Amino acid sequence: MDAWATFWGWLLVVVLVVYAILAITIAIGGFFDVKEMLATMNDQHKQRDDE
């Protein structure tokens, strides 16, 4: 019975670590996507003002 508790304990740790890595990766990627989107919107706004 102790082996199952060890197995599930390690599995929980692995899943939480993978989740944390994915969450950080997606947050960083999302930050750069939003930054690029705002820059694009700013460029489009400037082009519209020039016309």
C-alpha positions as a Markdown table, in Angstrom:
| # | Residue | x | y | z |
|---|---|---|---|---|
| 1 | Met | 0.0 | 0.0 | 0.0 |
| 2 | Asp | 2.9 | 2.3 | 0.7 |
| 3 | Ala | 4.2 | 2.0 | -2.8 |
| 4 | Trp | 0.9 | 3.4 | -4.2 |
| 5 | Ala | 1.1 | 6.4 | -1.9 |
| 6 | Thr | 4.6 | 7.0 | -3.1 |
| 7 | Phe | 3.6 | 6.6 | -6.7 |
| 8 | Trp | 0.7 | 9.0 | -6.5 |
| 9 | Gly | 2.8 | 11.5 | -4.5 |
| 10 | Trp | 5.4 | 11.6 | -7.2 |
| 11 | Leu | 2.8 | 11.7 | -9.9 |
| 12 | Leu | 1.2 | 14.7 | -8.2 |
| 13 | Val | 4.6 | 16.5 | -8.0 |
| 14 | Val | 5.4 | 15.8 | -11.6 |
| 15 | Val | 1.9 | 17.1 | -12.8 |
| 16 | Leu | 2.2 | 20.2 | -10.7 |
| 17 | Val | 5.7 | 21.0 | -12.1 |
| 18 | Val | 4.5 | 20.4 | -15.7 |
| 19 | Tyr | 1.5 | 22.7 | -15.1 |
| 20 | Ala | 3.7 | 25.4 | -13.6 |
| 21 | Ile | 6.1 | 25.3 | -16.6 |
| 22 | Leu | 3.2 | 25.5 | -19.0 |
| 23 | Ala | 1.5 | 28.3 | -17.1 |
| 24 | Ile | 4.7 | 30.4 | -17.1 |
| 25 | Thr | 5.4 | 29.6 | -20.8 |
| 26 | Ile | 1.9 | 30.6 | -21.8 |
| 27 | Ala | 1.9 | 33.7 | -19.7 |
| 28 | Ile | 5.2 | 34.9 | -21.3 |
| 29 | Gly | 4.0 | 34.1 | -24.8 |
| 30 | Gly | 0.8 | 35.9 | -24.1 |
| 31 | Phe | 2.6 | 39.0 | -22.9 |
| 32 | Phe | 4.6 | 39.2 | -26.1 |
| 33 | Asp | 1.4 | 38.6 | -28.2 |
| 34 | Val | -0.4 | 41.4 | -26.4 |
| 35 | Lys | 2.6 | 43.7 | -26.8 |
| 36 | Glu | 2.7 | 43.0 | -30.5 |
| 37 | Met | -1.0 | 43.5 | -30.9 |
| 38 | Leu | -0.9 | 46.9 | -29.2 |
| 39 | Ala | 2.0 | 47.9 | -31.4 |
| 40 | Thr | 0.1 | 46.8 | -34.5 |
| 41 | Met | -3.0 | 48.7 | -33.3 |
| 42 | Asn | -0.9 | 51.8 | -32.7 |
| 43 | Asp | 0.6 | 51.6 | -36.3 |
| 44 | Gln | -2.9 | 51.2 | -37.8 |
| 45 | His | -4.1 | 54.2 | -35.8 |
| 46 | Lys | -1.2 | 56.3 | -37.1 |
| 47 | Gln | -1.8 | 55.2 | -40.7 |
| 48 | Arg | -5.5 | 56.1 | -40.4 |
| 49 | Asp | -4.6 | 59.6 | -39.0 |
| 50 | Asp | -2.2 | 60.2 | -41.9 |
| 51 | Glu | -4.9 | 59.5 | -44.5 |
